[in-house]
Amino acid sequence: MSKAKIGIIGGSGLYEMEGLGEVQDREVSTPFGPPSDIIKTGTLDGVGVAFLPRHGRGHRISPTEVPSRANIYALKSLGVEWIISISAVGSLKEEIRPLDMVIPDQIIDRTKSRDNTFFGKGIVAHVAFADPFCPVLSKLLLEEAQTVAPRVHKGGTYVVMEGPLFSTRAESMIYRSWGASVIGMTALPEGKLAREAEICYATLACSTDYDCWYEHAESVSVEMIVANLSRNVENAKKIVKKVIARIPPKRECGCSSALNNAIITDRSLIPPARKKELGLLVNKYIK
């Protein structure tokens, strides 16, 4: 089978991707441990695709426990250049209703217990992250979502909270005062790690609830999320398939060269073991 050019990371409620041909189950080992689950590879309309359920099949892994470094490294090792992330989120704006979809263009990191970089331990890289989502992939997601979903919102800020508990009312109101659009638990460190791995990354955020700020709506609950997730999942799958068919043959965005000039450590001082461990990411910059 050819390399898997496109990676799909399925969030809550999305644990498999139908319609793949030449399907293989791939157990991938990484320097950062095993990924969330076996990665299913195959082809969709002749394009190599790799599907990974973020929380594992059966939803066994909490947001804080998701092995994001292993997930991104494993997808990179399979040849993935583009990642479409499906994420369940709560709405922080009245106009973003449950069952709406959002293509965010900014992000706020409120996590505190996650490994959020491949670097350190003798090799330092400072990667630009001003625009955290790939503009090319986000544009494709927006255009195709508008042909499938009843309501789609262009842009917006995604607050990533630690979890697994939902927000307090005070926290929810603070995030609203910041002008944030949605809140979820999984877009980071995925997005940061994808950028370090020079993979284009964008999120299809599926609104399931109004968090807990909206006095005219029922407070967020697992039952509410699961019910709305099941309604969002089929649309998400349709959108992803339509986007895959439009992925350009060559990348021209800055994601593909994010590490260029980002590694500032004196090459002669990089520990050989670290150079080997991160070879998949850095070998084209470190000889």
C-alpha positions in Angstrom: 0.0 0.0 0.0 1.1 3.6 -0.7 1.8 6.0 2.1 -1.1 7.3 4.1 -1.2 11.0 3.0 -4.1 12.0 5.2 -4.7 11.3 8.8 -8.0 11.4 10.5 -8.2 11.7 14.3 -11.7 10.8 15.4 -13.0 12.3 18.6 -15.8 11.3 21.0 -18.3 9.2 19.1 -16.2 8.7 16.0 -14.2 5.5 16.4 -14.1 4.2 12.8 -14.3 5.3 9.2 -16.3 3.4 6.8 -15.7 3.2 3.0 -11.9 2.5 3.1 -10.4 0.1 0.6 -7.3 -2.0 1.0 -7.7 -1.8 4.8 -4.9 -2.8 7.1 -4.6 -2.6 10.9 -1.2 -1.1 11.7 0.4 -1.4 15.1 3.0 1.4 15.3 5.7 1.8 17.9 7.1 5.2 18.7 9.8 6.6 21.0 6.9 8.0 23.0 5.1 4.8 23.6 2.1 3.3 21.7 -0.6 5.5 20.1 -4.2 5.5 21.3 -5.1 2.4 19.3 -4.3 0.4 16.3 -4.2 2.7 13.3 -6.4 1.6 10.4 -5.0 2.5 7.0 -6.6 2.2 3.6 -7.6 4.2 0.5 -10.5 6.4 -0.1 -11.0 7.4 -3.8 -7.4 6.3 -4.4 -5.9 8.5 -1.6 -4.0 6.9 1.3 -5.7 7.5 4.6 -4.9 6.6 8.2 -7.6 6.6 10.8 -6.9 6.8 14.6 -9.6 7.0 17.3 -8.2 9.6 19.8 -9.7 8.0 22.9 -9.3 4.4 21.7 -12.1 2.2 20.5 -14.7 2.1 23.2 -13.5 5.5 24.6 -11.0 4.1 27.1 -8.6 7.1 27.3 -9.4 10.4 29.0 -8.4 13.7 27.4 -5.5 14.2 29.8 -4.3 10.6 29.1 -4.4 10.8 25.3 -0.8 10.0 24.1 -0.7 12.8 21.7 3.1 12.7 21.0 2.8 9.0 20.1 -0.3 9.7 18.0 1.3 12.4 15.9 4.6 10.6 15.6 2.9 7.4 14.5 0.9 9.2 11.8 4.0 11.0 10.6 5.8 7.7 10.4 3.1 6.4 8.1 3.6 9.3 5.7 0.8 11.5 6.9 1.1 15.2 5.7 -2.5 16.4 6.6 -4.5 15.7 9.7 -8.2 16.3 10.0 -9.2 16.4 13.6 -12.8 15.8 14.7 -13.6 17.4 18.0 -16.7 17.6 20.2 -17.0 21.1 21.8 -19.3 23.2 23.9 -20.5 26.5 22.6 -19.5 29.8 24.3 -21.7 31.9 22.0 -25.5 31.9 21.7 -25.3 32.0 17.9 -23.3 28.7 17.9 -26.1 26.3 18.6 -25.8 22.6 19.5 -25.3 20.5 16.3 -23.6 23.5 14.6 -20.1 23.0 13.2 -17.2 25.4 13.6 -13.9 25.7 11.7 -11.8 27.5 14.3 -8.8 29.7 13.4 -7.4 30.4 16.8 -6.8 28.6 20.1 -6.2 29.3 23.8 -4.3 26.7 25.8 -5.8 26.1 29.3 -4.2 22.6 29.7 -1.7 22.0 32.5 -0.9 18.2 32.7 0.2 17.3 29.1 3.4 16.8 27.2 3.1 19.5 24.6 6.3 19.3 22.6 8.6 16.7 21.0 11.6 18.8 22.0 13.7 19.3 25.1 16.3 17.1 26.8 19.2 18.5 24.8 17.5 19.9 21.7 15.5 23.2 21.7 13.1 24.3 19.0 10.9 27.4 19.0 8.2 26.9 16.3 5.9 29.7 15.1 2.3 29.0 16.2 0.6 32.4 15.6 -1.9 30.8 13.3 -2.4 27.3 14.8 -4.6 25.8 12.1 -3.5 25.1 8.5 -5.3 27.8 6.4 -5.5 25.5 3.3 -7.1 22.6 5.2 -9.4 24.8 7.2 -10.7 26.4 4.0 -11.5 23.0 2.5 -13.2 21.9 5.7 -15.3 25.1 5.7 -16.4 24.8 2.1 -17.4 21.1 2.4 -19.0 21.5 5.7 -21.3 24.2 4.2 -22.6 21.6 1.7 -23.4 19.1 4.4 -24.1 20.6 7.8 -27.2 22.9 8.5 -25.1 25.6 10.2 -21.4 26.2 9.9 -19.3 29.0 11.4 -16.1 30.3 9.8 -13.3 31.0 12.3 -13.5 31.4 16.0 -11.3 30.7 19.1 -11.2 27.2 20.6 -10.4 27.1 24.3 -8.7 23.9 25.3 -9.4 23.0 28.9 -7.7 20.2 30.9 -10.8 18.1 31.8 -12.0 15.5 32.4 -14.5 17.6 34.4 -16.5 20.2 32.6 -16.2 24.0 33.3 -17.5 25.8 36.3 -19.9 28.6 35.6 -17.3 31.2 36.5 -14.8 29.7 34.1 -17.3 29.5 31.3 -18.1 33.2 31.8 -14.4 34.1 31.8 -13.9 32.4 28.5 -16.9 34.2 27.0 -15.5 37.5 28.2 -12.3 36.7 26.2 -14.5 36.4 23.0 -13.9 32.6 22.7 -16.3 30.6 20.5 -16.1 27.0 21.7 -14.5 24.9 24.4 -13.2 21.4 24.2 -10.5 19.1 25.7 -8.5 17.7 22.8 -7.2 20.1 20.1 -4.0 20.6 22.2 -1.4 19.4 22.4 -2.3 17.8 19.1 -2.1 21.0 17.1 1.2 22.0 18.6 2.7 18.6 18.0 1.4 18.5 14.4 3.1 21.8 13.7 6.4 20.6 15.1 6.0 17.5 12.9 5.4 19.8 9.9 1.9 18.3 9.4 -1.0 20.4 8.2 -3.7 20.3 10.9 -7.2 21.6 11.1 -10.2 20.9 13.3 -13.8 20.2 12.5 -15.4 21.3 15.8 -18.9 19.8 16.4 -21.0 21.7 18.9 -22.9 19.5 21.3 -24.1 21.9 24.1 -23.9 25.4 25.5 -21.3 24.5 28.2 -22.8 25.8 31.5 -23.1 29.6 31.0 -26.4 29.8 29.1 -29.2 30.1 31.7 -31.9 29.2 29.1 -30.4 25.9 28.3 -29.8 22.7 30.3 -26.3 22.5 31.7 -23.9 20.2 29.9 -24.1 16.5 30.7 -22.6 13.3 29.3 -26.1 12.2 28.1 -26.6 15.5 26.2 -23.2 15.2 24.5 -23.6 11.6 23.5 -27.1 12.3 22.0 -25.8 15.2 19.9 -22.6 13.5 19.0 -24.4 10.6 17.3 -26.3 13.2 15.2 -23.0 15.0 14.3 -20.9 12.0 13.5 -22.6 11.1 10.2 -22.2 14.6 8.9 -18.6 14.7 10.0 -17.8 11.6 8.1 -19.5 13.0 4.9 -17.5 16.2 5.3 -14.2 14.4 5.8 -14.7 12.2 2.7 -15.5 15.2 0.5 -12.4 17.1 1.8 -10.1 14.1 1.2 -11.1 14.2 -2.5 -9.9 17.8 -2.7 -6.5 17.6 -0.9 -4.0 19.3 -3.2 -1.2 17.1 -4.6 1.5 19.5 -3.3 1.6 21.5 -0.1 2.4 25.2 -0.4 1.5 26.4 3.1 4.1 27.1 5.8 3.2 24.0 7.8 5.5 21.9 5.7 8.6 23.9 6.7 7.7 24.8 10.3 11.0 23.6 11.7 13.1 25.5 9.3 15.2 27.9 11.4 13.3 26.8 14.5 16.0 24.5 16.0 18.4 26.8 17.8 20.6 24.2 19.7 24.2 24.0 18.6 24.3 20.9 16.4 27.5 19.7 17.9 25.8 19.6 21.4 22.7 17.7 20.5 22.9 14.3 22.2 23.2 11.5 19.6 20.4 9.5 21.3 18.0 12.5 21.0 19.0 13.1 17.4 18.2 9.5 16.7 14.9 9.6 18.6 13.7 12.6 16.8 15.2 11.7 13.4 11.8 11.4 11.7 11.2 15.1 12.5 14.7 16.7 12.3 16.9 14.7 10.0 16.4 17.1 7.1 17.7 20.0 9.2 20.3 18.2 11.3 23.1 16.4 9.4 
